[in-house]
Amino acid sequence: MATLLVELLTEELPPKALRTLGSSFGSGIVSSLRKQNFVSEDVRYETFATPRRLAIIINDVLGVSPEETINQKLMPKNVGFTDNGAPTEALLKKLKSLGLDESSAQKTELKSDGKMEFIYLRQKKVGVTIDDGLQIAIDLSISKLPIPKVMSYQPQDNLETVNFVRPAHRLVALLDERIVAIKTLGLNSGNRSIGHRFHSKGDITIQHANEYESTLEEAGRVMPDYNKRKAFILDQLKQKANQQDLELQNDEDLLDEVTSLVELPEVYVARFDKDFLSIPEECLVLTMKTNQKYFPLFDRNGNLAETFLLVSNMKLDDPSNIVEGNEKVIRPRLADAQFFYRSDIRTPLIDLTEKLKHVIYHNQLGSQLDRVTRLRSLSIQIANHMGADRDKVSRAAQLCKADLLSDMVGEFPELQGTMGRYYALAQGESPDVADALEQYYRPRFATDNIPNSEISAALALADKLDVIVGIFGIGLIPSGEKDPFGLRRQAIGIIRILTEYPVELDLHELINWTTEKFSKELKLSVDKSQIKIFIMDRFKGYLKDKGYSIDKIEAILATESNQLHLVQPRLVAINEFLQTDHAAALATANKRIKNILKKNNVDGSCEVEPKLFNTKEEVSLYEAIQALSPTVTKAITQRRYTDALKALSTARSEVDSFFDKVMVMSNDAAERKNRLALLNQLSILLNCVGDLSELSIATTK
């Protein structure tokens, strides 16, 4: 066995896709070699990715794949052979398609699957060389790379157009020290690689596959291992920050992007004019990160410092030119941000709101001003039911989209809401209103905080509901992975606000209120039940992520699917109930009751007549229900769900006795109807917290 190296050298690869491209390139080759039996299932391998290369080293690779014996199922015996055992035309045609002659029919075997006999052809498959196997593997890997955008180009001395993420210039393929002869993207394989664009001296010959990484590091001045390079950069960033007595904030996305931009990283300290700190730090931070890929630093109180860190692709004894050059580059960027802020702050937000009538939200849903009008009405309605300050909610809704027309948000859309808050405070708006302009976007992502005030929560709910109802109303429902309007994220936001704040609102009512704010035509096209199902599907996933099993979730949602803030307390009660000795018996009995009632089409209108009882078990069960009903109802009203279930468990003996001694389906129609009515009363009581019949019996044991 030997070590295999494959390296593809290209022009600069897209940094945001580099890590994925490197991983996919390597895993694709390994997967194909596994299928061809050149490597074992648990083979060890390393992938490498730099701005100008994708590579993989695989250990314990065979030079020739092992010989195999293959049993190929051809066709049923009665199709392939005549009654006297002669091969049919169908069998001969099949053998010919496999490159075999008529004599091969006598070498086939018959095997039965228990129902009929089939014809099998037993063949030996000769092993192939790694050259042939790797050719198949690299072709397959490249064809399946997750390329964000394909380029078409013509390689040197090659008339055929090639499609790839970036022009490829060299291909290295070695099995130990031997060149593996393969071709791809118009390139023939060799053993000559390239090093750092500036620090390396000419081409680099890879003498042995095992020496790839060390040769590139020493002769090429390149760190090819993505993870090692990333760890090195992070360590240097932390060291430099500590030396400045400043702190580095975690930004995994920026770190990944910078790692994908350099082959020989070195971190340098630079500074900008302290005067720029007079504008909101979010503007400066976003400018540094987005435009220049710099790492801002903060003091111990979390305030932005005028010092920042840059990751260079050059390691110099005197980096002053690099530092000064970057300081010159960042100055006009920050000056632009300063100009935008000072210009924006002079324009009242209310004036920008009026201009929103010229900004189309969606051609079927009107302008952004139309949307503001809907949000204002809906958020006030929500505020009234929450007990929030309706005047402040109204003002926040009126101004919430104004900053979309500011120069700063035009340059940095990520600052929507953030700049609205700064401008509102500077223009004398209430701090509660200003905070709402930023917080109503929350939660923006999975781990983001939810709004922390009733004013912000009311506006946030209105905004998210308006998006979902509007987009559903015009028929643009998410399908598969496609969700261009982020409706799944909006639904999760609604769920988190209703359950984590919590806001005691009815989901069904919220959807109705939102729908009423739209035009008559859209109201008619909205399927409100479909919207609720969409949100509830997200809610089930949200609850599963919190560790609740699907049977418990379904048990609660079967009885409570509008008051989302009540669902988790009920789930906690169900969990506690399942730990009791009575849980399994009551769940089983409830399932039996539900089936009986369903089979006999029993509705809630039937009443129990005690005078028709003729067994003590009926009387005992009826009396237990009458005694428990006030206690259970009070516990439910006070949201003491665990107490309600504990009270219900005391009726186990009466329930068991009833089913042991009483025949529900009596021959007497009146008696049968009365017993079904009694079971209906019991069912209502048992399911006051959740539908116990939905609980899996295995869970209740």
PESUL-V634711 format. One line per field, one symbol per residue. ss: DSSP state (@ for helix, = for strand, . for the rest). psi: psi as a letter, one per 20 degrees, with the letter a starting at -180 (. if undefined). A space follows every 10 residues. Layout:
ss = ???
psi = ???
//
This chain:
ss = .========= ....@@@@@@ @@@@@@@@@@ @@@@@..... ....====== ..======== =..=...=== ======@@@@ =.....=.@@ @@@@@@@... .@@@@@@=== ==....==== =====...=@ @@@@@@@@@@ @@@....... ====...... ====...=== =====..==. ..==..==== .===...... ..===...@@ @@@@@@@@.. .....@@@@@ @@@@@@@@@@ @@@...==.. .@@@@@@@@. .....===== =..@@@@@.. @@@@@@@@@@ @@..====.. ...======= ==.......@ @@@@@@@@@@ @@@@@@@@@@ @@@@....@@ @@@@@@@@.= ==...==@@@ @@@@@@@@@@ @@@@@@...@ @@@@@@@@@. .@@@@.@@@@ @.@@@..@@@ @@@@@@.... @@@@@@@@@. .......... ...@@@@@@@ @@@@@@@@@@ @@@.....=. .=....@@@@ @@@@@@@@@@ ......@@@@ @@@@@@...@ @@@@@..@@@ @@@@@@@@@@ @@@@@....@ @@@@@@@... ...@@@@@@@ @@@@@@@... ..@@@@@@@@ @@@@@@@@@. .........@ @@...@@@@@ @@@@@@@@@@ @@@@@@@... @@@@@@@@@. .@@@@@@@@@ @.......@@ @@@@@@@@@@ @@@@@@.... .@@@..@@@@ .
psi = qrpppppppr rpqphiiggg ggghgghggg gghghjkhrr hkqprpqqpr hjqprqppql pqhpqqqqpp oppfrqgihh qrhjjqprhg ghgghhhjkq ahhihijrqp qqjigrqqpq poqpoqqrrh ggghggghgg ghhjpmphpp qproqqkpip pqprhqpqhq ppopodippp orqqkjqqqb jpaqbqhhiq naqppohqhi jgghgggghi lpnhoghhgg hgggghgggh ghhjkrqpqp nhggggghhi iqhnqppqpr qrphhiiirp hhggghgggg hikqoqqqri jjqprjprqq oqjpoqhnjh hgghghhhgh ghghhggggg ghghiiophh hhghiiiiop gpiijarhhg gggghggghg gghgiikroh ghgggghhih jhihjqhghh hnhijpgghg gghgghjjqp hggghhhgii iqphrgjqqr qjqhgggghg ggghhggggg hhhjjmpqpc ipmhjkhggg ghggghghhh gqpmqpgggg gggghiirrh ghghipnhhh ggggghghgg hghhhjjpqh hgghggihio jhnhiigghh hgggghhiir higgghgggh hggggggghj lpriipqpoh iipjqhhggg gghgghhhgg gggggghjkm hghghgghii jgghgghghh hpogmqhpgg gghghhhghg ggggghkhgr nhiipphhhi .
//
